[in-house]
Amino acid sequence: MDCYVYVLGTLASNRHLTYVGWTDDVARRLAQHNAGKGARSTRGRAWVLLYSERCASKRHAMSREWHLKRDRAFRKGLARALKNNACP
């Protein structure tokens, strides 16, 4: 079964937030987050997909999620790109 690790982003009060997770269906999971049925920390915000990566197994996806959660520089770069695209 193919799994994916993904990074979501949103702009909130002049700061950019990111969320990292894993799933077997990125589009469905993004819709769940935006519908308020995702993780508690994502509720009440409009999220966009910043990054996704296909993984060979659930175990690999969970490992990549762990690493991406700790890679603040990578997530900050993605969020900065979101912020730059949102502001004219």
Protein Blocks (a to p, Z undefined) as FASTA:
>chain_A
ZZddddddddeehiacddddddfbfklmmmmmmnopacfklgoiacddfbdcddfbfklm
mmmmmmmmmmmmlmmmmmmmmmmmmpZZ
